[in-house]
Amino acid sequence: MTIFVDADACPVKDEIYRVAERHAVAVVIVSNSPFRVPDHPLIKRVVVSDAFDAADDYIAERADVRTVVVTSDILLADRCVKAGAAVLASNGKPFTADSIGAAVATRAIMADLRAGMGTENIGGPPPFSKADRSRFLSSLDEILVRLKRLG
């Protein structure tokens, strides 16, 4: 079992390290630029090229039923859900086969609105909160417990 982290803008890396260590699960931090990760045998850093979607491609190519992917990128989440991975946003919201279609459609609508109106009239996601962090920790723990039961 492995946790892949779309790490360039992930606000919950420290939480991932703690939960992964408690469950003895490997973590792969994937980014376009190097940054510090803990020196721990379960944690691996992978720096991909700065090519468009290089980190997404690396993660999606390795996603399967034994992986957890942490990302807020809806298109990457879609690819990983289709590969059978458990996918979790940094706010603790899971992306599932039942929810990903609506998320992709909403993303497309928002992109069209931004293109037509500019970004000043359309708000982004709400600020990351303590409740988001708590929900993420709980959700990640639940996913890992469920995957361990499946063997």
Backbone hydrogen bonds, N-H to C=O, Kabsch-Sander energy under -0.5 kcal/mol:
donor,donor_aa,acceptor,acceptor_aa,energy
2,T,66,R,-1.6
3,I,26,A,-2.7
4,F,2,T,-0.6
4,F,68,V,-3.2
5,V,28,V,-2.8
6,D,4,F,-0.5
6,D,70,V,-2.7
7,A,5,V,-1.5
7,A,30,V,-2.3
8,D,30,V,-0.5
10,C,7,A,-1.4
13,K,10,C,-0.6
16,I,12,V,-2.1
17,Y,13,K,-2.4
18,R,14,D,-2.0
19,V,15,E,-2.4
20,A,16,I,-2.8
21,E,17,Y,-2.3
22,R,18,R,-2.1
23,H,19,V,-1.9
24,A,20,A,-0.8
24,A,21,E,-0.6
25,V,20,A,-2.4
26,A,1,M,-1.1
27,V,42,L,-3.3
28,V,3,I,-3.1
29,I,27,V,-0.5
29,I,44,K,-3.1
30,V,5,V,-2.6
30,V,28,V,-0.7
31,S,29,I,-0.5
31,S,46,V,-2.2
40,H,38,P,-1.4
43,I,40,H,-1.7
44,K,27,V,-2.7
44,K,42,L,-0.5
46,V,29,I,-3.3
48,V,31,S,-2.7
48,V,46,V,-0.6
54,A,51,A,-2.1
57,D,53,D,-3.0
58,Y,54,A,-2.2
59,I,55,A,-2.3
60,A,56,D,-3.1
61,E,57,D,-2.3
62,R,58,Y,-0.6
62,R,59,I,-1.3
63,A,59,I,-0.9
63,A,60,A,-0.5
67,T,64,D,-1.9
68,V,2,T,-2.5
69,V,86,A,-2.9
70,V,4,F,-2.8
71,T,69,V,-0.6
71,T,88,L,-1.8
74,I,72,S,-0.8
77,A,73,D,-2.7
78,D,74,I,-2.4
79,R,75,L,-1.9
80,C,76,L,-2.4
81,V,77,A,-2.8
82,K,78,D,-2.2
83,A,79,R,-1.0
84,G,81,V,-1.6
85,A,80,C,-2.2
86,A,67,T,-2.3
87,V,85,A,-0.5
87,V,95,F,-0.8
88,L,69,V,-2.9
89,A,93,K,-2.8
92,G,89,A,-2.2
95,F,87,V,-2.6
96,T,94,P,-0.6
100,I,96,T,-2.5
103,A,99,S,-1.8
104,V,100,I,-2.6
105,A,101,G,-2.3
106,T,102,A,-2.6
107,R,103,A,-2.2
108,A,104,V,-2.1
109,I,105,A,-2.3
110,M,106,T,-2.6
111,A,107,R,-2.2
112,D,108,A,-2.2
113,L,109,I,-2.5
114,R,110,M,-2.7
115,A,111,A,-2.2
116,G,112,D,-1.8
117,M,113,L,-2.6
118,G,114,R,-2.2
122,I,119,T,-0.9
123,G,121,N,-0.5
133,R,129,S,-2.0
134,S,130,K,-2.5
135,R,131,A,-2.7
136,F,132,D,-2.6
137,L,133,R,-2.4
138,S,134,S,-2.2
139,S,135,R,-2.6
140,L,136,F,-3.0
141,D,137,L,-2.1
142,E,138,S,-2.3
143,I,139,S,-2.4
144,L,140,L,-2.4
145,V,141,D,-2.3
146,R,142,E,-2.4
147,L,143,I,-2.6
148,K,144,L,-2.3
149,R,145,V,-1.9
150,L,146,R,-1.5
151,G,147,L,-0.8
151,G,148,K,-0.6
